[in-house]
Amino acid sequence: MESVYKLSATLSSSKSITKEKVNVSDMDSLTGSMLSSYISKESSCSGFSDESAMRAVYGGTTIKDSKTKKTLTREERTEIRKKEIDLTFRAIRASECVDLLFILDCTGSMDLYIEQIKKDIVNLHENLKLKYSYLDMTFGFIRYTDFDQGNTKTSLLPLTKSTKEFVDFLELIKAEGGGDGPEDVFGGMDLIKTVPWRLNSTRVVIHIADAPCHGSEYHDFRDDHPDGDPNGILLDSLLEDISRLKLNYYFGHINLLNTGKMIDIFDKRIREISGNQTYISSFDSKDTSTINEKIFQSIEKSISTTKSKITAHYLKKGEADTIRKYTIVKEEPDYAKLTFVPMLQKIFMMPTDIIACLSSTYEMKLNTKTISIKMSEHPFSQGATRLAYFGIDENGRKIVLKQFKYLGSKHNSKKRYFESMECQTVAGKFSLEFNSLRKSDDIKFAVSKVLVVKDSEEPIYLSVESFIEGTYEKFNSNHGYTKSDDEFSEITQTFSHWTHHISKGNAIVVDIQGVKTNSKKDGKTCFLLTDPAIHTRDILKYGSTNLGLPGIIKFFETHKCNVHCHELGLKTPYFKPTMKK
């Protein structure tokens, strides 16, 4: 589905609300009905050691093919889920094998950027090691100038684990050359295929430049080679290499007026070549003091993407992944030209008791009513697994609608959307109790809802939240990372710690992320959060981001109690290792 409007029907005026109770963990993952069957085809994997937290709880396990097409008890489903968590931790470890390649325009105007990368590389490496406990990283560098430099216009440092060797290579680079406006971008990119990329690594390319490539179609400058690369290097060939090598490609533009047209052409063409599997991301690198942070964020995103892909490969249950056809359009649509689409809006009511809602038998109260929305035909953004669309509700309020990238029942089941909504609703309950205890309004979660397109031949689900203005920050992950470099980061870590305490050790809310905003109550700064994960001892709840007790252990392996933890009397729990015989 590229546009829900193709499925729209006559607008209903009904606003009646229906109420029911739902136990999400007992839904059939394929149909959304109560569980009746489960088909499992487990993938084999080798070469990755089990995560220490997984071993501490479950010990070593040998995965065997389970029987197909049979009704499974909760105990059998739990055993399958344990194996899936095991594979998820293996994917996490595998994704932390990172090959980082810089491609830099090293003509006369780029001295500051060469110096900044040389200055930052050690700190970048150390900060990444703090976040990723299994980080195994290499560094490479491609230097390019322009054709006035003859045979010395490009050079390459192959991937190395030594930051000293990387710095030594950059010490020898002198920014020089560049007669006309464009530079030999294609010559630099052509060296990518010669880089000794490691098997199955997370491959990140950081390309920083202030000038476009040769060829008048890419810019409006004077160009000594207006017909393109004089050596016959073709754009499609370069982009096919990037797609084939599964590179996460980031372009750091210094002056978007100079390189914006080129970046847009590159991105549009590589999406066409790869069927939207590969794309060119970009960030503003004009301010050299922020480059290190931008590179760090790019690597974070790349590791997350690799983890999702490896996990999906490990857990594939026989259904091929087919990506939707889509085009990223970053501008908001003209809503006056769009028609309203009737939807069934489903929302869980806030639980009244934290402990009760963690129970395997707990039924969430679900309200359903008919609403209408306007939704952009094309997504404006994408993550590792979902697409985000602009929209407005019938009252003109801005909303964001999210849909999984891939087609098929595995990715688009009612259960998957309900699990995400339930997780965010329960996290919201934890935040209300936390704020009440601290007499503050620091932690708030956006209200999550699920929409169902009315009158469509096949059920089409979307998750929806209010549109949040601002820059997203991530404060901890669902596999151990914790950020604690400012007061609010410390408050979020305390919140996660407190959720474990108040749930009597049965759960923890993690994957804390969102944007800075102001509280409507007192105007003070707070964060509006979204897309959390909840680890619980009942590993059949809250979807695939629930890593159970191993996930809880991973948080406390890296969390250091701060002043806010001490104020609440929180203590780090002890987890006794257990071994399977």
Secondary structure as GFF3:
##gff-version 3
##sequence-region A 1 581
A	DSSP	three_ten_helix	4	7	.	.	.	ID=ss1
A	DSSP	beta_strand	17	22	.	.	.	ID=ss2
A	DSSP	three_ten_helix	24	26	.	.	.	ID=ss3
A	DSSP	alpha_helix	52	58	.	.	.	ID=ss4
A	DSSP	alpha_helix	74	95	.	.	.	ID=ss5
A	DSSP	beta_strand	97	105	.	.	.	ID=ss6
A	DSSP	alpha_helix	111	131	.	.	.	ID=ss7
A	DSSP	beta_strand	136	144	.	.	.	ID=ss8
A	DSSP	three_ten_helix	147	152	.	.	.	ID=ss9
A	DSSP	beta_strand	154	160	.	.	.	ID=ss10
A	DSSP	alpha_helix	163	171	.	.	.	ID=ss11
A	DSSP	alpha_helix	185	189	.	.	.	ID=ss12
A	DSSP	three_ten_helix	192	194	.	.	.	ID=ss13
A	DSSP	beta_strand	202	209	.	.	.	ID=ss14
A	DSSP	three_ten_helix	216	218	.	.	.	ID=ss15
A	DSSP	alpha_helix	235	244	.	.	.	ID=ss16
A	DSSP	beta_strand	248	253	.	.	.	ID=ss17
A	DSSP	alpha_helix	256	274	.	.	.	ID=ss18
A	DSSP	beta_strand	280	284	.	.	.	ID=ss19
A	DSSP	three_ten_helix	288	290	.	.	.	ID=ss20
A	DSSP	alpha_helix	291	315	.	.	.	ID=ss21
A	DSSP	beta_strand	322	323	.	.	.	ID=ss22
A	DSSP	three_ten_helix	335	337	.	.	.	ID=ss23
A	DSSP	beta_strand	341	348	.	.	.	ID=ss24
A	DSSP	alpha_helix	354	357	.	.	.	ID=ss25
A	DSSP	beta_strand	364	375	.	.	.	ID=ss26
A	DSSP	beta_strand	381	382	.	.	.	ID=ss27
A	DSSP	beta_strand	386	393	.	.	.	ID=ss28
A	DSSP	beta_strand	398	404	.	.	.	ID=ss29
A	DSSP	beta_strand	406	407	.	.	.	ID=ss30
A	DSSP	alpha_helix	409	412	.	.	.	ID=ss31
A	DSSP	alpha_helix	414	438	.	.	.	ID=ss32
A	DSSP	beta_strand	443	445	.	.	.	ID=ss33
A	DSSP	beta_strand	449	453	.	.	.	ID=ss34
A	DSSP	beta_strand	461	466	.	.	.	ID=ss35
A	DSSP	beta_strand	472	474	.	.	.	ID=ss36
A	DSSP	alpha_helix	487	502	.	.	.	ID=ss37
A	DSSP	beta_strand	507	510	.	.	.	ID=ss38
A	DSSP	beta_strand	513	518	.	.	.	ID=ss39
A	DSSP	beta_strand	525	529	.	.	.	ID=ss40
A	DSSP	beta_strand	533	536	.	.	.	ID=ss41
A	DSSP	alpha_helix	548	558	.	.	.	ID=ss42
A	DSSP	alpha_helix	563	567	.	.	.	ID=ss43
###
